[in-house]
Amino acid sequence: MARRTAPFSRFEWMIAWRYLRARRAEGGVSVMTWISFLGIMLAVFALIAVMSVRAGFRAEFVDTILGANAHISLYNSVYQTEEGLTTNVMADYAETAERLATLPDVVHVAPLIRAQVMANNRENTTGVDVYGIATEDVMGIPRVAGSDQSQGDLSRLDDGLAIGSGVAQALGVGLGDKIKLISPNGVKTAFGTSPRVNVYPVIYIFTAGRYDIDRTRVYMPFSEAQSFFNREGAADEIEVMVTDPESIDERSMEFLNAGGPHTLVWTWKDRSGSFLRALQIEDNVMFIIMAILVLIAAMNIISGLIMLVKNKGRDIGILRTMGLTEGSVLRVFFICGALVGLIGTVFGVALGCLFAVFIDPIFSFVNYVAGGGVWDPSIRGIYNLPAKLVWSDVISAALLSLSLSFLVTIFPARRAARMNPVEALRYE
């Protein structure tokens, strides 16, 4: 009677390792082993690379939103004044801003004038979004005041305009140059409303990191914007930034109550919610697709083990007649498949992490080989391809690969264990 041995004994590892190092005479097994290893490695690498790029893209996109825009904006619905006029401007913006500033976790409150105008410099013309804001308030916008590619002195906003780098490029202007702003809603006369045209010097050029912001945004002194857009003594909205923008939806009623009557709120999630939901759906779909690729790669282990079992039928018969149990045979071939999956997963994780860490030089090389134009910021919104390693994603990718590798190994290993030694040695 065969003596029972401890599971995964040393001799089982020795036999499995010997089978994996097949000699040239048994080249079919060796080739299939390498194919299985490369398939697992590349599939895990692709899964981690895709997930890191998706995580980096979302993080960069959200950071540009939160760093250059209000986390929550308060504005008025259309209402009727005591004089019987209909309007939606905020005449009591100063008092409202003071109330909002007293709310917990509020770090920035700024009244705004917002309007769209035409900007012109010689023969160059483009549409821009003008933000009328006080100097001390614009200094609290991280992606504008803290831009590492900025030019000029933002503290001198009262002397001119702060414009995005895309606006500067479209108009062909630099620091100290003057641009003309043309508003169709200008001076009201007996013959109608005439356009208002003013000329302002450029005192600051910023790069917020978002193409649509840099290409359209212009900051103007708050008092000058009140005069230019006929908002004397009023503001269009109040922007608020908080310490925890992710929980802003739960606090909407708090800000709504503090805003007073006629107040409406608009959060950053309302503004970009559809895009973020699309990103989440795409993340889930991409994970499923890449998981299928890992499964397909793991299926190569079955092919390799079946060929290994077929080539080693004589060895299996001899080992069984020498007293090796079915469980030992099963574990030997399970170790063969599991080792391929384990080593392929380790190398795939390493390659995926290296790709995420060195994505900038890799992307620069790809862009150089392709002759440029691989990444269009006007379509994707941000200027480069980001990547962010999220260790939970790395661990889930590794566990998925190992689980599938171990699972698909069981079938051919059981087939080897149940092989009849008499049948295996009949033609030997």
Secondary structure as GFF3:
##gff-version 3
##sequence-region A 1 428
A	DSSP	alpha_helix	10	20	.	.	.	ID=ss1
A	DSSP	three_ten_helix	24	26	.	.	.	ID=ss2
A	DSSP	alpha_helix	27	68	.	.	.	ID=ss3
A	DSSP	beta_strand	72	76	.	.	.	ID=ss4
A	DSSP	beta_strand	79	80	.	.	.	ID=ss5
A	DSSP	beta_strand	86	87	.	.	.	ID=ss6
A	DSSP	alpha_helix	93	101	.	.	.	ID=ss7
A	DSSP	beta_strand	106	121	.	.	.	ID=ss8
A	DSSP	beta_strand	124	133	.	.	.	ID=ss9
A	DSSP	alpha_helix	135	138	.	.	.	ID=ss10
A	DSSP	alpha_helix	142	145	.	.	.	ID=ss11
A	DSSP	beta_strand	151	152	.	.	.	ID=ss12
A	DSSP	three_ten_helix	154	159	.	.	.	ID=ss13
A	DSSP	beta_strand	161	164	.	.	.	ID=ss14
A	DSSP	alpha_helix	165	171	.	.	.	ID=ss15
A	DSSP	beta_strand	178	189	.	.	.	ID=ss16
A	DSSP	beta_strand	192	206	.	.	.	ID=ss17
A	DSSP	alpha_helix	211	216	.	.	.	ID=ss18
A	DSSP	beta_strand	217	221	.	.	.	ID=ss19
A	DSSP	alpha_helix	222	228	.	.	.	ID=ss20
A	DSSP	beta_strand	237	242	.	.	.	ID=ss21
A	DSSP	three_ten_helix	245	251	.	.	.	ID=ss22
A	DSSP	alpha_helix	252	259	.	.	.	ID=ss23
A	DSSP	beta_strand	263	267	.	.	.	ID=ss24
A	DSSP	alpha_helix	268	311	.	.	.	ID=ss25
A	DSSP	alpha_helix	313	321	.	.	.	ID=ss26
A	DSSP	alpha_helix	326	357	.	.	.	ID=ss27
A	DSSP	alpha_helix	359	369	.	.	.	ID=ss28
A	DSSP	alpha_helix	377	380	.	.	.	ID=ss29
A	DSSP	alpha_helix	391	417	.	.	.	ID=ss30
A	DSSP	alpha_helix	421	425	.	.	.	ID=ss31
###
